[in-house]
Amino acid sequence: MSISLRIGLSLVFSAFAIGVTNLWAEDEGQQIHWHTSAEQAWQEMRDHDRPLLLFVTTNGCRYCDKMKGDTYADDDVRTDVDGSFVALRINADNEATEQWLARFGIRLYPTTLLISPQSKLIDRIDGYVDAEKMRPRLARAVRQIEEVRTAAVDVNTTTK
């Protein structure tokens, strides 16, 4: 192979790699902001009085990958999650997650838990759920939390 052909191919592959890198960077901006530290997620949940969406996945799980690629990549789901929840994704294959799995009795993957800022379980979604079914569950969880907040405000204003 001639030097000029090698240089030409090198330039083409470099341009392709730069283009792919830019595409990946754009895709990353389109994803849910997932916490990977449970402690940080719980702290943010409490500090900002926002519910927690806990997504439990495993390595090589076909339905976990499908949920990541379809459900959580859906524009409306992503907007709802980023706008109303603190999102935490944990891997059940990691030994550090054993206490989480035991605490919530998680044995099926994927599992999604919606947890109130007061650490109460609002909804549990065992297995794969598509975006169309996920959106109303997210909205219902947010409504339930708002109803509790409103009731708490009502009680506080009537007792003063």
Secondary structure, 3 states (H helix, E strand, C coil): CCHHHHHHHHHHHHHHHHHHHHHHHHHHHCCCCEECCHHHHHHHHHHHCCCEEEEEECCCCHHHHHHHHHHCCCHHHHHHHHHHCEEEEEECCCHHHHHHHHHHCCCCCCEEEEECCCCCEEEEEECCCCHHHHHHHHHHHHHHHHHHHHHHHHHHHHCC
